[in-house]
Amino acid sequence: MSSETVGWLRRLLHSGRSPLARSWDRWERLLVVCCVVIALAAIPVVAVGSSAEYAERVDRVAEQRQSRVATVAVLQENAPAPGGIRRGPHGLVQLRASWETPAGEIRQGRVPARHGAQKGTEITIWIDSQGKVTYPPLTHTDIVVIAVVSAALRWLGLVVALSVVVCLVRMLLDRARYAAWDREWRGLSGKGL
């Protein structure tokens, strides 16, 4: 924080005691205090919301773990050598492979594999109840990270919104202050000072 901002906050929080403080200074102080109180009060509210979201995700992960199973797929083609253009997430390429479902059916399709993988290589894939390739179920760490990041983003969004409100009100109050000062100067200049 710059020294100018610190000075503004100090003057703002102590403006009620100054004989030079005007009503809009007190309104600005009240607004900042209210916004700070709202931001602090929102922390437990956001935490409770994230806790509920976490519990919901735990239930979803339990469903995923029941409906998804890891199996071995055998590559039917060679992967391109490393280097060049990378396709897919984390540099993985989609290759033809075959695998067996829990029901004993042999399926074929495309699976993610690393560059340089050779035909006949066995890789572990995750399949759903219909035998289609899917993502692995989320881990407990994944759920915790999602809940914490979600809570932090919600709270930061609220803080940003409150900051915008304070800035807009401050701009309006500054206009009123300048207009009042301008009227006072014109009044003083008319008295021949």
WOLIN-V652950 format. One record per residue. N is the residue number from 1. RES is the residue in one letter. NEAR is the number of other C-alpha atoms within 12 Angstrom. D_LAST is the distance of its C-alpha to the last C-alpha in whole Angstrom. Layout:
[[N,RES,NEAR,D_LAST] [N,RES,NEAR,D_LAST]]
This chain:
[[1,M,8,41] [2,S,8,38] [3,S,9,36] [4,E,10,33] [5,T,11,35] [6,V,12,36] [7,G,14,32] [8,W,19,31] [9,L,19,34] [10,R,17,34] [11,R,20,30] [12,L,26,32] [13,L,24,34] [14,H,20,32] [15,S,23,29] [16,G,20,30] [17,R,16,30] [18,S,15,26] [19,P,11,23] [20,L,13,21] [21,A,19,24] [22,R,21,24] [23,S,18,27] [24,W,25,27] [25,D,30,28] [26,R,24,30] [27,W,22,32] [28,E,33,32] [29,R,29,34] [30,L,22,36] [31,L,26,37] [32,V,29,38] [33,V,21,40] [34,C,19,42] [35,C,25,43] [36,V,23,44] [37,V,15,46] [38,I,21,47] [39,A,24,48] [40,L,19,50] [41,A,17,52] [42,A,24,53] [43,I,22,55] [44,P,17,58] [45,V,19,58] [46,V,27,58] [47,A,23,61] [48,V,18,63] [49,G,21,63] [50,S,28,64] [51,S,21,67] [52,A,20,68] [53,E,23,68] [54,Y,26,70] [55,A,19,72] [56,E,18,73] [57,R,25,73] [58,V,24,76] [59,D,18,78] [60,R,20,77] [61,V,23,78] [62,A,18,81] [63,E,18,82] [64,Q,23,82] [65,R,23,84] [66,Q,17,87] [67,S,23,87] [68,R,27,86] [69,V,27,89] [70,A,27,89] [71,T,28,92] [72,V,26,93] [73,A,34,93] [74,V,30,95] [75,L,31,94] [76,Q,24,96] [77,E,25,94] [78,N,22,93] [79,A,29,89] [80,P,22,87] [81,A,17,87] [82,P,17,83] [83,G,13,81] [84,G,9,80] [85,I,12,78] [86,R,19,78] [87,R,19,78] [88,G,15,77] [89,P,12,75] [90,H,12,76] [91,G,20,78] [92,L,23,81] [93,V,26,83] [94,Q,26,85] [95,L,31,88] [96,R,27,91] [97,A,32,93] [98,S,31,95] [99,W,33,95] [100,E,27,97] [101,T,25,96] [102,P,21,96] [103,A,15,99] [104,G,11,101] [105,E,14,100] [106,I,19,99] [107,R,24,96] [108,Q,22,94] [109,G,24,91] [110,R,25,88] [111,V,35,87] [112,P,30,84] [113,A,36,85] [114,R,29,84] [115,H,26,85] [116,G,20,88] [117,A,27,90] [118,Q,21,94] [119,K,22,96] [120,G,19,97] [121,T,23,95] [122,E,22,94] [123,I,25,91] [124,T,25,89] [125,I,31,88] [126,W,31,86] [127,I,34,88] [128,D,25,87] [129,S,20,90] [130,Q,19,91] [131,G,28,91] [132,K,28,88] [133,V,32,86] [134,T,25,83] [135,Y,21,81] [136,P,22,81] [137,P,27,80] [138,L,23,77] [139,T,18,77] [140,H,19,75] [141,T,15,73] [142,D,18,72] [143,I,26,71] [144,V,22,69] [145,V,18,67] [146,I,23,67] [147,A,27,65] [148,V,23,63] [149,V,20,62] [150,S,24,61] [151,A,27,60] [152,A,22,57] [153,L,18,56] [154,R,23,56] [155,W,26,53] [156,L,19,51] [157,G,18,51] [158,L,24,50] [159,V,24,47] [160,V,17,46] [161,A,18,46] [162,L,25,44] [163,S,22,41] [164,V,17,41] [165,V,20,40] [166,V,25,37] [167,C,18,36] [168,L,17,36] [169,V,23,34] [170,R,26,32] [171,M,16,31] [172,L,18,30] [173,L,23,28] [174,D,19,26] [175,R,15,25] [176,A,18,24] [177,R,20,22] [178,Y,16,20] [179,A,14,20] [180,A,16,18] [181,W,15,16] [182,D,14,15] [183,R,14,15] [184,E,14,12] [185,W,15,10] [186,R,14,11] [187,G,13,10] [188,L,12,6] [189,S,11,6] [190,G,10,8] [191,K,9,6] [192,G,8,4] [193,L,8,0]]
